[in-house]
C-alpha cells in the first residue's frame, strides 16, 4: 500500500505524480494530494518551490529566498508544515489514495509528511510518493519492507493506484 517512483531527471517525478493525481481526480477519485511545482521566475536564481494541495485547492510556497550568497537549504519549514496540515484535513475525508510529492530530507529526519504517511497507511489509505537516491536508505528503513518501487511510467503508476483498492480489502 506504499508505492514510490524514483524519477529520471530533474522534476520528472513531480510531473509524473501531478499527472497521476490530476488524472485520478478527473475520474472522480477522492484523492488527498500534495504535488510539487517548481516555478522559474528569474534565470539567475533558484526556482520557487510550491506544493499544490489539490484536494483542497491551495498552493503553498515551500521555498524561501535566502539571498544571492546563500548555499543552504531553501526549504521553508513553516510552509511545509502548512501543507502537511492541509493534507491532514484531506485525509480526514477518507480519500481513496494519498499522493505526497516526495519522501525528502525532512521526512528522512522524521518530520514533514512522515507522520501523515504513517497515519494514512494505518487508516488503510494507500500512499504514492517519490524518493530520491539521497533519501532512499531512510525511506527503506521507514517503509520496513512495505514499499513497492514503481516504474517511472504513467500507465504503470495508474495501474498500481487502481489495484490498491483490492489490496486494502
C-alpha positions in Angstrom: 0.0 0.0 0.0 3.1 2.2 -0.2 4.3 2.9 -3.7 7.1 5.1 -4.9 8.8 6.3 -8.0 12.4 7.4 -8.4 12.0 9.9 -11.3 14.5 10.0 -14.1 15.7 13.6 -14.4 15.1 16.9 -12.7 11.4 17.4 -12.0 10.3 14.1 -13.7 8.8 12.6 -10.5 7.0 15.9 -9.8 5.4 15.9 -13.3 4.5 12.2 -13.1 2.8 12.5 -9.7 1.0 15.6 -10.8 -0.3 13.9 -13.9 -1.4 10.8 -12.0 -3.2 12.9 -9.3 -4.9 15.1 -11.9 -6.0 12.0 -13.9 -7.5 10.2 -10.9 -9.2 13.4 -9.7 -10.7 13.9 -13.1 -12.0 10.4 -13.0 -13.8 11.2 -9.7 -11.4 9.6 -7.3 -11.3 11.2 -3.8 -7.5 11.8 -3.7 -5.6 13.6 -1.0 -2.7 15.0 -3.0 0.2 17.5 -2.5 2.3 17.8 -5.6 5.3 20.0 -6.2 5.5 22.6 -8.9 8.8 24.4 -9.4 8.3 27.9 -10.8 11.2 29.5 -12.6 11.0 33.3 -12.0 14.5 34.5 -12.8 17.2 32.8 -14.8 19.9 33.6 -12.3 18.1 32.5 -9.2 16.8 29.1 -7.9 13.2 28.3 -8.7 10.3 28.9 -6.3 9.0 25.6 -4.9 5.3 25.3 -4.4 3.1 22.5 -3.1 -0.3 22.3 -4.8 -2.6 20.7 -2.3 -5.1 19.5 -5.0 -7.6 18.1 -2.5 -8.3 21.5 -1.0 -7.3 23.7 -3.9 -4.5 25.5 -2.0 -1.0 26.4 -3.2 1.7 26.8 -0.5 5.2 28.1 -1.2 7.7 25.9 0.5 10.9 27.7 -0.5 12.3 30.8 1.0 14.6 33.4 -0.5 17.8 33.4 1.5 19.8 35.9 -0.6 22.2 35.6 -3.5 25.1 34.3 -1.4 23.1 31.6 0.5 24.1 28.0 -0.2 22.0 26.2 2.5 18.6 24.5 2.2 15.9 26.8 0.9 13.0 24.8 2.3 10.6 26.9 4.3 9.7 24.5 7.2 6.6 26.6 8.1 5.3 26.4 4.5 5.9 22.6 4.6 4.0 22.2 7.8 1.1 24.3 6.5 0.9 21.9 3.5 1.0 18.9 5.9 -1.9 20.4 7.9 -3.9 20.9 4.7 -3.3 17.3 3.6 -4.1 16.0 7.1 -7.5 17.7 6.7 -8.0 16.0 3.4 -7.1 12.6 5.0 -9.9 13.1 7.4 -12.3 12.9 4.4 -11.2 9.3 3.8 -9.7 9.5 0.4 -9.1 6.5 -1.8 -5.4 7.4 -2.2 -2.9 9.8 -0.8 -0.2 11.3 -3.1 2.8 13.1 -1.5 5.3 14.9 -3.6 8.3 13.2 -2.1 9.8 11.5 0.9 12.6 14.1 1.2 15.1 15.2 3.8 12.5 16.4 6.3 10.7 13.0 6.1 14.0 11.2 6.4 14.6 13.1 9.7 11.1 12.2 11.0 9.4 15.5 10.1 7.4 16.8 7.2 4.9 14.4 5.8 6.4 11.3 7.5 3.8 11.1 10.4 1.0 11.7 7.9 2.2 8.8 5.7 2.0 6.6 8.8 -1.5 7.8 9.6 -2.7 7.2 6.1 -1.3 3.7 6.0 -2.7 2.9 9.4 -6.1 4.0 8.1 -5.8 1.7 5.1 -5.3 4.6 2.6 -2.6 3.7 0.0 0.2 6.2 -0.4 2.1 7.1 -3.5 5.3 9.2 -3.3 8.7 9.9 -4.9 12.0 9.1 -3.4 15.4 10.4 -4.5 18.6 8.4 -4.2 19.8 10.6 -1.4 16.8 9.6 0.8 16.3 6.1 -0.3 18.0 4.4 2.6 16.0 6.4 5.1 12.8 5.6 3.2 13.6 1.9 3.1 14.1 1.9 6.9 10.8 3.8 7.4 8.9 1.5 5.0 10.3 -1.6 6.6 9.7 -3.8 3.5 6.2 -2.5 2.8 7.1 -0.2 -0.1 7.0 -1.1 -3.8 9.1 0.7 -6.4 7.1 1.5 -9.4 8.3 2.2 -12.9 8.5 5.8 -13.9 5.7 5.2 -16.3 2.2 6.9 -16.1 0.3 3.8 -17.1 2.1 1.6 -14.7 1.6 4.0 -11.8 -2.1 4.5 -12.6 -2.5 0.7 -12.7 -0.8 0.4 -9.3 -3.2 3.0 -7.9 -6.3 1.2 -9.3 -5.0 -2.1 -7.9 -4.7 -0.8 -4.4 -8.4 -0.8 -3.8 -8.5 -4.6 -3.9 -5.3 -4.9 -1.8 -6.8 -2.8 1.0 -9.8 -5.1 1.3 
